[in-house]
Amino acid sequence: MIEKHIPANFGAYFEPFLGGGALLFHLLTKNPSLKCNVSDLNSDLVLAYVVIRDRVKELIMSLENHAKDYQKNPDSYYYSVRENEPTNHIEKVSRLLFLNRTCFNGLYRVNSKGKFNVPLGRYSNPNIVNEENLLSVSHTLQSKRIQIYSHDFSSILGQAKKNDFVYFDPPYQPVSKTANFTGYTDRNFSYGDLEMLVDISEKLSQKGCKVLHSNSKSKDVTDLFSSKWKIIEIPVNRAINSDSAKRTGHTELLIKNY
Ligand SMILES: C[S@@+](CC[C@H](N)C(=O)[O-])C[C@H]1O[C@@H](n2cnc3c(N)ncnc32)[C@H](O)[C@@H]1O
């Protein structure tokens, strides 16, 4: 759905809320030599990309060990891995990927102390190692034209230049008082953060950048963008909802200045 809203031509690509990097990898499939500057505040996530890029073989070996131990006793092994926080880079990333593969719905959520708190998922045979995908991502990220950082989205203002393409996919604004999932990091994404994001987008726009946002269809979002932004409603299926019926039939927004 987002595909037809990608600008036909642009300089470098910026994605300051990288997460799973869906659009980054889509663009790199089409143009492996694209100049990219991608970042995320979650330093564990950024470390994962760096380790996948630089030390993928060691990472795969560590994941294979997790897979073996998990098969013996999924329940107790999952909670023992969730409890222990290794400091070694390979072990840290391997733990993150293991938990992502085996936790409830692949959700990433931490509590106010930054501790991962998602329960065990219900899988009979989770694909813990996924070697082919890891090798392919590692190969893609080895391009010297891709830079990966851990920092706040506001750093972008000093980096993006005229004609660069900036895609913002921030933690979404809640559409209702109960739908307040914004816990990707130990710092929640507030209304003030959204205001700053819109302000930065206006400044990037004045510089001549092509700016695209994804967000929820919420009044907070539509009210903050001035009339020069195009707001497009798109139907989506959500990958994450505890009630599978609620994963379909949603509308989200794409907001762009071109
Ligand atoms: C909705 S996810 C991004 C989804 C992603 N584009 C994808 O395709 O999977 C939001 C991301 O923003 C990151 N984040 C939250 N607050 C941030 C901030 N202030 N600056 C930069 N990144 C932030 C989170 O760590 C999370 O990875």
The ligand as a Gaussian input file, in Angstrom:
#p B3LYP/6-31G(d) Opt

LIG

0 1
 C        6.322000       1.608000      14.965000
 S        7.955000       1.145000      15.351000
 C        8.646000       1.301000      13.793000
 C        8.148000       0.287000      12.866000
 C        9.116000       0.031000      11.729000
 N        9.207000       1.137000      10.823000
 C        8.835000      -1.266000      11.044000
 O        8.680000      -1.306000       9.828000
 O        8.760000      -2.291000      11.735000
 C        8.576000       2.485000      16.247000
 C       10.056000       2.457000      16.524000
 O       10.398000       3.751000      17.049000
 C       11.403000       3.614000      18.038000
 N       11.368000       4.834000      18.868000
 C       10.536000       5.150000      19.898000
 N       10.763000       6.398000      20.349000
 C       11.770000       6.899000      19.573000
 C       12.453000       8.144000      19.535000
 N       12.155000       9.139000      20.386000
 N       13.415000       8.326000      18.584000
 C       13.736000       7.321000      17.727000
 N       13.125000       6.111000      17.729000
 C       12.164000       5.897000      18.640000
 C       11.070000       2.339000      18.758000
 O       12.217000       1.790000      19.379000
 C       10.511000       1.471000      17.601000
 O       11.518000       0.638000      17.052000

